[in-house]
Amino acid sequence: MHFFNAWRHFCSFQVPNLSNPFRPNTVSTVHLLIVSLASPFFVIVMCEAIVFMSSEGTNKLRKFFHSATSIYLEYLASYTVTTFAMEAMKCAFARLRPHYLSANCTGTDMHRIRVGRQSFPSGHSAAAALLFTFLYFYLKGLTDATGSKLLRVIRAVLLSVVGMWAALVMTTRVTDHWHHPSDVLGGILLAAACIYIPVRRTHSSLVFKKRMLNNAHSA
């Protein structure tokens, strides 16, 4: 309890600039949710289809649906854990946002004022980092196991696009004055801790075993 009180004291009185102007989000919450929740589903379905079509086995259609569903649900589980942990940390630390004084002293929107005390950690950054980290290890496992040139191209393109998007999200959290740089770092570390659930099951050695398939290109 003393730790949280000390942290609140630091955040309230030691942060030099809390009077930055209030700005709307460059990357809105709706945008963030659509990208971080919908895009993994379509990526998983597409990549699982490629793996199953290029592999040998029985009842492949049933196994395909089971594999795609279970992988996506594992991602959702990590996303949910990250969200609950983030909300708990925001309430516990109650760090003031860089625009806190602008919203608190000149505004009458109580929701905006309350949200102004939830700077650490950055939820946008956590979601973006979670998405990128999941896709990196998921696609790495598939490409290492199958050796598919198509999957390698898909991996390179997707990681480039998602990486740039994640960098945009994290950068604008600071430039929009919604977060301090350390809030963004906190979100990244939180995502790294919570992504362990699905990532540990994406290793290349488990790709065919989990899906009960045989590698058509193995010697």
N, C-alpha and C positions, 0 to 999 in steps of 0.2 A: 504494500500500500504506500509506503514511504517513497518507493521508486516512482510510482505513477504521479504522486504529488510533486516530486522533484522535477519530473519530466514536464508536467503541466506548467510549473513555475518557469522552467527554461523556455518553453514554447511561447508563453505569454509575454515574457519580459526580456528575453535575451535575443529573440529574432529581430534584427534591426529594421526590417521593412515589412510592415503589414498593411500599408496604405496604398498598395498598387490599385489601379482602377479595375472595377469589375468588368469582365469580358465574357461573352458567351463562349461555349465550348467550340473549338474548331472541329473536333471529332465528338459528335453528340453521343449521348448514352445509347440512343436507338441504333445509331450507326455501329457503335462498338458491339452491341449485343448481336446484331445481324451478322456482322463479320465473324465474331468469335464463336458464335453458336451454330450458324448455318453453314459456313464454309467448311469446317471439319467434316460435317456429314457428307457433303458432296465429294470431298477429296477421298474420304474413306471408301465410299461406294465405288467411285471410279477406280481407285487403286486395287481394291479387293477384287473387282471384276477382272482386271488385267492379270492379277496373280492366279485366280481360279481358271481363267481361260487358257493360261499357258502352263498349267500343271495337270497332273494325272491323279485320278481318284474317282470314287463312286459317290453318288448323291451330292454332286457338287453344288447344285442350286440351293438345296437345303443348307448345306454347310456355308455357302456364300452369305445367305441372309443371316445365319447365326453369327458368323464371324464379324460381318459389318456392324450388326446391331450391338454385339458385346463390346467391340472396340469403341464405338461411339458412346455407349453408356459408361464405359470406364473414363472416357474424357469428361463426360458430364459430371461424373462423381468427383473428379478432381476440381472441376469448375465450381461445383457446389461447395466443396470444402474450402476452396480459396475464398469464395464470396462470404461465407459465414465467418471465417477467420479474419478477413479484412474488416467486416463490420464490427466484430468484437474489438479489434485493435483500434479502430477509429474512435469507438466510444471510450476505450480505456485510456488512450493517450490524449485525445481531445486537442490535437495540435491545431493552432490557428492557421488558416490559409493566408497566402500573401495578399489577398484582397479583403481580408477580414474587416479592417476598419472602414473601408469604403462601403461594404455591405451592411455593417452593423451601425454605423453612425449616420449614414445618409439614406438608408433603406427602411422600409416598413414590412417587407416580406419576411415573416417569421421563419418560414422554411429555409429561405436563403441564409438567414442569420444562423440557424441551427447547423446547416450544412457547412457554414464557415468555420466550424470547430471540428471538422472531420478531415483534416489534411493528410494525416499519416495513417496508413500508407496509401499510395495512389492506386485506386481500383482500376482505372483505365490501364495503367502500366502493368498491373498484375494480369489482367485479362489478355493484353497484347503479348506479354512474355509467355504466358501459359500456352497460347495458341502457337506461337513460333517454336517453342521448345518441344511441344507435342509433335508438331509436324516434322521437325528436324529428326527426332529419334524414330518416329513411325516410318518415315520414308527411307531413312538410313537402313533400318532393319530389312525393309522389303528389297531395296536395291542390292544390299550386300548378299542377301540370301538367293535372290533370283538371277542377278546379273543382267536384268532386263535393261536394254538401252532406252526403251520408251520410258520406263520408270525413272531412269537417271535424268532424262530430259525434263520430265514432269517435276522431279524433285528440284532441279536447278531453277526452273522457272518459278515454281511456287515459293520456294524459300527466298528467292530474290524479291518477289512481289510482297510477300508477307513480312519479310525483314524490313523493307522500306516503309511499309504501312506501320509496323510496330515502332520504328524509329520516329515516324511522324507523330504517332500518338504520344509517345513519351516526351518528345521535344515540345509539343504544343501544350502539354500539361504545365510546363514551366513558363513558356512564353505567354500563355493565356492567363498567367497568375493564379492558377488553381492549385498549384503545388510547388513546394520547395524541391530542389534537386534530390535531397535525401529522401523525400517521400517517394519519388520515382524509383530510387534504388531499393527502398523498402518493399515496393510492389514487386519488383523483379525478384528479390530474394524470397518473398512469400510464394510467388508462382513456382520458383525452382524447388521449394520444399514440397509443395502440394502436387506437383506433376509426377512425383515418384510412383504413384499408384499405377497409371497406365504405362509409363516409360519403361519400367522394369520388365514388362511383358512384351516389348517390341524388339528384343535382341534377335539378330539374324538366325541364331541357332534354334529359335522357337517358332519361326515363321511357318514352316511346313508341319511341324509337330502339332501346333495349336489348331491348325486348320484341317488336320488329318488328311494331308495331301502328299503326293510324291513329286519331287522335282523332275520334270520331264527332261531337263538338260543335264542331270547328274550322270556321272560316268557309270 
